[in-house]
Amino acid sequence: MAGVLICGRFRLDLSTPKIMAILNVTPDSFSGDGLLKQRDDILRRAERAVQDGAHVLDLGGESSRPGAAAVSEAEELDRVIPIVEALAGWGVPLSVDTVKPAVMTAAIGAGADMINDINALRTPGALAAVAASGAAVCLMHMQGAPRTMQDAPHYDDVVAEVEAALVERMDAVCASGVVRERILIDPGFGFGKTLAHNLGLFRALPQFAALAPVLVGVSRKSMLGALTGQPVEARLVASAVAAALAVQSGAVCVRVHDVAATRDALAVLDAVMA
């Protein structure tokens, strides 16, 4: 679904796919790339991501991997806000991956342009925090909570149920005064889903893209490990292929760890599909 995403200080042209670079300001990212209290390293990684072609930087101060422990509001603020402040003048949209309304408000005040919420603004106060701003929001589907979501995920019809849940959240967000041009949706690969669920959702991406602009995040995830047999550090090829397939199926944004490889995969896709 082409168009423009109103993203805080920016307007993103969705007629060409956008790469969102993951910057984990945590010690316990599933992918092993977390950077905690190493400001210069985080800024260097951000600089490299932009040089490699990232269109958006996505900062996360709390791991959402299966089994992850919760982080206090104060700790998440301490992790994320100084980095948002440091990056706010770089001329690239900043997204903050959080479920906490206080973190959302502080991040937007510090210069964040998007909130990426795995809980789809269901936390009390989250919807109001985004509605009061000009920030974009990514509404993700998740069954359960990070600590237990992979214990026994079940759906009667995963595509229909995820679609219905996302439509309900979009309607709620729009009813709060947020225009649709500020909204992305994410089917939530790996968040309360089995491999079969993930593959079903991936095949249904054109259906989701007909609802709203779609963000896909499968980079280095366990579904790729299950398909390839590769450990997390050896999933670059699978991640780049999955990103290209997602874009081919209608995604307007891919959230990735490996920006340069994704950029090259999308360049090949663009040339072949031209």
N, C-alpha and C positions, 0 to 999 in steps of 0.2 A: 504494500500500500504506500504509494509515493505521497509526497507532501512535505510539509515543514514541521519540525518539532520545535515548539517554543520552549527554550531551555535556559531559563534565567536571563543572563546577559546576551545569549546567543540564539540564533535561528539556524537549526541544522537542516540542510537540504536532504531529504530522505529519498531522493531519486537515485542516489548512489549509496551503497552500503557504508555504514560507519563502523569503525573498530573501537571498542571500548577496552582500554588496558586496565588490567587488574593490579592494584597496589595494595597488598595486604599489610596493614600496620598492626600485625599480630605476631605472637610467637608460635602459633599452632595451626597455621593454614594446612589444609590437607595436602596441598601441592608442595609443601616444604619451602615456599618462597616468602614466608612471613618476615617482616622487618620491624622490630620493636625497639623504640628508643634509639634508633640510629638514623637521625634526621638526614645527615648528608647522604647516606646510602639510599634512603627513600627518594630524595630529590634527584640523585643520579639516575635511579631507575626510572623516575618520571621523565627526566630529560631524554633518556634513551628511548622510552616508549614514544614520545612525541617525534623524535628524530626518525624513528622507524615507521611512522605513519599513523599513530593513534589519533583519533578524532575526539575522544573523551577519556578522561582519567577517572577511574572508579576506586575510591578509597574506602577500605573497610577496617574497622577497629575491633570487630568481634567475629570470630570464626563461626561459620554456620555449617561446618562439616558434621556428618552424623556423629552423635555422641559428644559434641563440643560442650564445654562448660560455659555457663553464662558469665558475662562480664558486667561489672557494675557501671552505672551511668557515669559516675565520676571518672572511672578508669577509661571508658571509651572516649569521653570528652578529652581527656589528657592525651590520648593517643592520636585522635583525629584532627582536632581543631587547629593545633599548631601547623600541621601539614597543609590543611586547607588555606590557612592564612599565608603560608609560604608560596603556595601555587596560584593564589587568586589572581595575580598579575601576569600570568604566563600567556594569556590569550587563548586558552583552550578550556572547553567546558569541564567543570569538575562535578563528579557524581559522588555521593556518599551513601555507602551501603549500610543501612541501619534500620532497626525497628523501633528505636526509642524517640518519642516526640521531642524530648529536650535536646537530644543530639541533632535531630533534624533542624530545630529552630536555631541552635547555635551554629551549625554548619552553614545554613543558608545565610545567617547574619555575617559569617566570616568569609563568604564568597562562593559557596557551593551553588551550582546551577541545576542540580538534579538530585532527587532522593530515589535510591534504588532499594525498595523495601520487599524483603522476602515474605512479609506478612501482609502485603497489599493494603497498608494503612488501616488495619483492623485494630491495632493497639489504641486504647482510648487516648484521644488527644492528637494522634498522628494525622488524621484527616484534616483537622483544624490547622495544624502546623503547616502543612503543605498548601492548603487553600488560602492561607493568609499571605502567601508569597507568590512570586512569579516563577518558581522552580518547576521544572518538569518532574514527572514521577514515573517510575517503572513499577507496575503492579505484578507481582509474581504469585503463582499458585504454589501452595505448599499444603500437603496433608500432614497434620500433626505438628510437632515441634522438632527442632534440630536434634535434640538429645535422643529422641525415640522414633523419629519419622521413618527410619528404615527397618524397624523391628518386624512389621508385618503389614506393609501397605496393601490396601485392597480397594478395588473399584468394580462396579458392575459394568460400566462403560467409561473408560478413562478419558476418552476424548470429549464425550458429551458432558461428563461431570466437571472436567477442568474448564471447558468452554463456559458452562453455566456459572461456575464460580467467578471466572474473570469478568463475564458480563455483569454479574451482580456488583462486583467491586467497581467496575467502570461507571455503572449507573450511580452508585453511591458517591463516587468522587465527583462526577459531573453535577450531581444534585447539590453538592457543597459549593459550587461556583467555579470549579476548575474546568476550563475549556478542553475539549477533546484533543486539541493540538498540543497539549502539554502531557499527554499520556502515552506510554508504551506498555505493552503487556508481555509477560514472560511465562510460558507454560510450566516452568520450574523443573527442569530435568534433574532427576536425582533427589528431589525434595519430596520424600514420601512416594517413591515410585520404584518398581522393579525394572529390570532391563526390558521386559516385554512392554511395560507401560511407557517407558522412555521411547522405544522404537515406534510404538503406536502414535505417540504425540508428535514425533519427528515426521512421520509420514503425513500427519494431519496439519503440518505447518501452513500450507496454502489456505486451509479453512480458518486458522487463527489469523492469518494475515488479512483475511477479508473483514475481520472485526475491527482491527486497530493495528498500528505499527508494532511489529514483533521484535523483541530482543531475545536472542538465544545464547545461553551460556552452558556449553558442554566441555569447555577446555579442560583437558587432563582428567576428566571425571571418571568415576569407576565404571560407568557404562562402556567407555572406550577401552578400559582395562579388560573388561569382560569379553569384549569383542576381539581384542588383539592379543590378549595374554601378556601385555606389557605393563611393567610397573609405572608408577605415576611419572617418574622422571624420563621415561622413554615414550611418551605419548604425543610428542610434537607433531609427527606426521598425521596421526589419527585426528588430532585436534584441528589441524589446518584443513584436512579433508572435510571434517564435520562442519567447520565454519563455512566452507564453500558450498556444501550441500544445503546448509541452512539458508544461505542467501539465495541460492538457486530456487529454493522452495518458498521464498517470499519474505524472509527475515530482513529487516532494515538495519539491524545492529547486531554485532557479535561481540560477546564479552570474553576476552582471551588473556592468557598469560604470555603467549609468544606472538608479539605484534608483527615482527618482520616476516615470519613464515606465513601468517594469516594474510598480510598485505600481498605477498607474492601469489598465494593461492587464489585470492580474489582477483588479482590482475589477470591470471590465466583464465579464470571463469569469465571475466568481462570480455576478453578477446574472443573466446570461443563462442560466446552467446551473442556477440555483436551482430 
